[in-house]
Amino acid sequence: MDYKELATFIIEAVGGEANIVSLTHCATRLRFALKDDSIPDEKKIKAKKEYWEYP
């Protein structure tokens, strides 16, 4: 897995760096505080199954 590609995809999918107020993580999730919660494209994010589903 290309982590730089994954990070770029996630940032774009949540509306870009300008939309991110803060980011924290736990063992299984990234938790974003966003300026505008209506911007993230949930369908686009869920469509990238190779990142979210493990064999």
MDTraj code that builds the backbone (N, CA, C; nanometers):
import mdtraj as md
import numpy as np

residues = "MET ASP TYR LYS GLU LEU ALA THR PHE ILE ILE GLU ALA VAL GLY GLY GLU ALA ASN ILE VAL SER LEU THR HIS CYS ALA THR ARG LEU ARG PHE ALA LEU LYS ASP ASP SER ILE PRO ASP GLU LYS LYS ILE LYS ALA LYS LYS GLU TYR TRP GLU TYR PRO".split()
xyz = np.array([
    [0.0842, -0.1176, 0.0000],
    [0.0000, 0.0000, 0.0000],
    [0.0886, 0.1239, 0.0000],
    [0.0536, 0.2184, -0.0839],
    [0.1266, 0.3451, -0.0935],
    [0.0615, 0.4448, 0.0029],
    [0.1255, 0.4687, 0.1164],
    [0.0675, 0.5536, 0.2202],
    [0.0570, 0.6994, 0.1790],
    [0.1505, 0.7466, 0.0972],
    [0.1430, 0.8845, 0.0487],
    [0.0198, 0.9008, -0.0403],
    [-0.0051, 0.8032, -0.1254],
    [-0.1229, 0.8058, -0.2123],
    [-0.2511, 0.8013, -0.1279],
    [-0.2523, 0.7168, -0.0263],
    [-0.3679, 0.7065, 0.0627],
    [-0.3932, 0.8386, 0.1351],
    [-0.2889, 0.8999, 0.1880],
    [-0.3027, 1.0266, 0.2595],
    [-0.3564, 1.1360, 0.1664],
    [-0.3045, 1.1422, 0.0462],
    [-0.3504, 1.2402, -0.0519],
    [-0.4973, 1.2181, -0.0847],
    [-0.5356, 1.0930, -0.1041],
    [-0.6752, 1.0598, -0.1329],
    [-0.7666, 1.1043, -0.0189],
    [-0.7291, 1.0742, 0.1040],
    [-0.8131, 1.1078, 0.2202],
    [-0.8274, 1.2593, 0.2334],
    [-0.7182, 1.3320, 0.2206],
    [-0.7226, 1.4779, 0.2324],
    [-0.8141, 1.5375, 0.1257],
    [-0.8019, 1.4904, 0.0027],
    [-0.8872, 1.5395, -0.1049],
    [-1.0339, 1.5035, -0.0796],
    [-1.0584, 1.3835, -0.0305],
    [-1.1947, 1.3360, -0.0098],
    [-1.2683, 1.4112, 0.1013],
    [-1.1947, 1.4661, 0.1971],
    [-1.2602, 1.5413, 0.3051],
    [-1.2675, 1.6914, 0.2756],
    [-1.2249, 1.7314, 0.1568],
    [-1.2379, 1.8715, 0.1181],
    [-1.1084, 1.9481, 0.1131],
    [-0.9976, 1.8794, 0.1219],
    [-0.8676, 1.9453, 0.1129],
    [-0.8185, 1.9981, 0.2467],
    [-0.6940, 2.0383, 0.2485],
    [-0.6314, 2.0876, 0.3720],
    [-0.7061, 2.2058, 0.4312],
    [-0.7633, 2.2902, 0.3469],
    [-0.8332, 2.4097, 0.3949],
    [-0.9583, 2.3741, 0.4749],
    [-1.0122, 2.2546, 0.4563],
    [-1.1328, 2.2137, 0.5278],
    [-1.1021, 2.1410, 0.6588],
    [-0.9773, 2.1094, 0.6848],
    [-0.9401, 2.0336, 0.8043],
    [-0.9016, 2.1295, 0.9165],
    [-0.9743, 2.1201, 1.0278],
    [-0.9437, 2.2002, 1.1452],
    [-0.8427, 2.1263, 1.2316],
    [-0.8696, 1.9976, 1.2570],
    [-0.7774, 1.9154, 1.3340],
    [-0.7971, 1.7690, 1.2972],
    [-0.7002, 1.6882, 1.3369],
    [-0.7023, 1.5452, 1.3083],
    [-0.6402, 1.4719, 1.4253],
    [-0.7080, 1.3687, 1.4721],
    [-0.6520, 1.2796, 1.5739],
    [-0.6728, 1.1375, 1.5240],
    [-0.6093, 1.0429, 1.5892],
    [-0.6226, 0.9044, 1.5466],
    [-0.6343, 0.8139, 1.6676],
    [-0.6903, 0.6975, 1.6432],
    [-0.6870, 0.5906, 1.7423],
    [-0.6357, 0.4681, 1.6675],
    [-0.6506, 0.3520, 1.7221],
    [-0.5951, 0.2321, 1.6597],
    [-0.6586, 0.2008, 1.5246],
    [-0.7847, 0.2363, 1.5064],
    [-0.8551, 0.1959, 1.3846],
    [-0.9154, 0.3094, 1.3048],
    [-0.9063, 0.4330, 1.3515],
    [-0.9753, 0.5421, 1.2841],
    [-0.8947, 0.6712, 1.2832],
    [-0.9259, 0.7526, 1.1821],
    [-0.8811, 0.8913, 1.1798],
    [-1.0027, 0.9748, 1.2159],
    [-0.9860, 1.0687, 1.3059],
    [-1.0981, 1.1523, 1.3493],
    [-1.0695, 1.2966, 1.3099],
    [-1.1500, 1.3453, 1.2159],
    [-1.1324, 1.4794, 1.1625],
    [-1.2305, 1.5766, 1.2258],
    [-1.1867, 1.6959, 1.2539],
    [-1.2742, 1.8090, 1.2814],
    [-1.2662, 1.8938, 1.1551],
    [-1.3793, 1.9148, 1.0903],
    [-1.3826, 1.9849, 0.9631],
    [-1.4552, 2.1178, 0.9748],
    [-1.4154, 2.2126, 0.8923],
    [-1.4840, 2.3414, 0.8878],
    [-1.6246, 2.3239, 0.8317],
    [-1.6375, 2.2428, 0.7260],
    [-1.7663, 2.2209, 0.6607],
    [-1.7894, 2.0713, 0.6459],
    [-1.8776, 2.0180, 0.7290],
    [-1.9044, 1.8736, 0.7271],
    [-1.9806, 1.8267, 0.6036],
    [-2.0313, 1.9182, 0.5235],
    [-2.1067, 1.8782, 0.4049],
    [-2.0167, 1.8487, 0.2851],
    [-1.8903, 1.8834, 0.2934],
    [-1.7983, 1.8679, 0.1807],
    [-1.7512, 1.7237, 0.1585],
    [-1.7167, 1.6467, 0.2604],
    [-1.6618, 1.5130, 0.2355],
    [-1.7536, 1.4271, 0.1473],
    [-1.6908, 1.3530, 0.0590],
    [-1.7623, 1.2669, -0.0351],
    [-1.7583, 1.1239, 0.0178],
    [-1.8593, 1.0872, 0.0971],
    [-1.8622, 0.9551, 0.1600],
    [-1.8622, 0.8415, 0.0581],
    [-1.9335, 0.8588, -0.0526],
    [-1.9381, 0.7546, -0.1561],
    [-1.7994, 0.7318, -0.2158],
    [-1.7275, 0.8397, -0.2396],
    [-1.5922, 0.8300, -0.2953],
    [-1.5001, 0.7564, -0.1977],
    [-1.5129, 0.7898, -0.0701],
    [-1.4287, 0.7278, 0.0315],
    [-1.4594, 0.5787, 0.0438],
    [-1.5866, 0.5433, 0.0527],
    [-1.6258, 0.4022, 0.0680],
    [-1.5958, 0.3197, -0.0561],
    [-1.5876, 0.3838, -0.1722],
    [-1.5596, 0.3133, -0.2973],
    [-1.4165, 0.2599, -0.3043],
    [-1.3263, 0.3165, -0.2274],
    [-1.1857, 0.2731, -0.2264],
    [-1.1684, 0.1538, -0.1325],
    [-1.2336, 0.0456, -0.1627],
    [-1.2355, -0.0708, -0.0748],
    [-1.0976, -0.1303, -0.0490],
    [-1.0052, -0.1105, -0.1413],
    [-0.8711, -0.1672, -0.1203],
    [-0.8027, -0.1052, 0.0009],
    [-0.8470, 0.0134, 0.0428],
    [-0.7897, 0.0759, 0.1618],
    [-0.8590, 0.0335, 0.2898],
    [-0.9858, -0.0033, 0.2839],
    [-1.0652, -0.0246, 0.4045],
    [-1.0910, -0.1707, 0.4355],
    [-1.0796, -0.2596, 0.3374],
    [-1.1080, -0.4015, 0.3613],
    [-0.9786, -0.4815, 0.3635],
    [-0.9668, -0.5627, 0.4626],
    [-0.8479, -0.6459, 0.4762],
    [-0.8780, -0.7863, 0.4265],
    [-0.7779, -0.8505, 0.3660],
    [-0.7997, -0.9878, 0.3126],
    [-0.8262, -1.0884, 0.4227],
])
top = md.Topology()
chain = top.add_chain()
for i, resn in enumerate(residues, 1):
    res = top.add_residue(resn, chain, resSeq=i)
    for name in ("N", "CA", "C"):
        top.add_atom(name, md.element.get_by_symbol(name[0]), res)
traj = md.Trajectory(xyz[None], top)
